[in-house]
Amino acid sequence: MNQQALRRIPLHKLIDLKVDFAFKQLFGSERNKHITIVFLNAILARTGRDTIKERLYAPCDSRSWGSAQASSPRAVAGS
């Protein structure tokens, strides 16, 4: 999306990623896997052979936030 298009979108229409549900929807879904990998590499400042290449799901305790989510993302660094 270009800068002009972003300027026309009112802030109240954007997703607040500080909200746990929104964060999980963006970074925890399989269809956004590439976004998650790019995000993790950027915040962890990983480059070259040290970059995260794949994101796997592992079982987690879902009792604290609902049974609809049975797994959480885990990042795997490249070899």
Wavefront OBJ file of the C-alpha trace (Angstrom):
o trace
v 0.000 0.000 0.000
v 1.457 3.379 -0.902
v 1.901 6.362 1.445
v -0.977 8.363 -0.069
v -3.417 5.523 0.464
v -2.324 5.177 4.093
v -2.865 8.888 4.730
v -6.500 8.573 3.633
v -7.301 5.787 6.099
v -8.634 7.222 9.384
v -6.719 5.986 12.433
v -9.858 4.538 14.027
v -10.157 2.172 11.016
v -6.707 0.623 11.563
v -6.116 -2.420 13.751
v -4.498 -1.698 17.123
v -1.784 -4.356 17.438
v -1.468 -3.615 21.165
v -4.738 -5.530 21.529
v -3.852 -9.190 22.087
v -6.536 -10.513 19.736
v -5.426 -8.265 16.845
v -1.759 -9.167 17.366
v -2.555 -12.884 17.331
v -4.713 -12.531 14.224
v -1.925 -10.808 12.288
v 1.150 -12.668 13.502
v -0.371 -15.989 14.544
v -2.179 -17.061 11.406
v -0.757 -19.360 8.756
v -1.728 -17.035 5.906
v 0.414 -14.241 7.447
v 3.397 -16.491 8.073
v 5.710 -14.378 5.886
v 4.756 -11.180 7.756
v 5.579 -12.867 11.070
v 8.991 -14.024 9.838
v 9.892 -10.583 8.462
v 8.700 -8.922 11.685
v 10.752 -11.254 13.900
v 13.895 -10.835 11.789
v 13.486 -7.051 11.925
v 12.974 -6.703 15.684
v 15.695 -9.247 16.458
v 18.056 -7.613 13.895
v 18.822 -10.972 12.286
v 20.585 -10.972 8.928
v 22.326 -13.418 6.610
v 22.510 -17.018 7.795
v 21.123 -16.050 11.210
v 17.687 -15.075 9.866
v 14.535 -16.887 10.831
v 13.459 -19.039 7.891
v 10.440 -20.911 9.200
v 7.785 -20.529 11.853
v 6.353 -23.640 13.465
v 3.374 -24.099 15.759
v 3.788 -25.885 19.070
v 1.076 -26.870 21.552
v 0.570 -24.486 24.442
v -1.661 -24.090 27.453
v -4.764 -22.397 26.063
v -6.726 -22.298 29.322
v -5.678 -18.725 30.062
v -7.032 -17.226 26.818
v -9.626 -19.609 25.431
v -9.707 -23.022 23.868
v -10.148 -21.727 20.303
v -6.379 -21.280 20.034
v -4.581 -24.598 20.588
v -1.114 -23.589 19.461
v 1.286 -20.676 19.466
v 3.915 -19.685 16.887
v 7.561 -20.612 17.375
v 10.380 -19.282 15.206
v 13.198 -21.443 13.880
v 16.508 -19.887 12.792
v 18.048 -20.968 9.506
v 20.970 -23.357 9.429
l 1 2 3 4 5 6 7 8 9 10 11 12 13 14 15 16 17 18 19 20 21 22 23 24 25 26 27 28 29 30 31 32 33 34 35 36 37 38 39 40 41 42 43 44 45 46 47 48 49 50 51 52 53 54 55 56 57 58 59 60 61 62 63 64 65 66 67 68 69 70 71 72 73 74 75 76 77 78 79
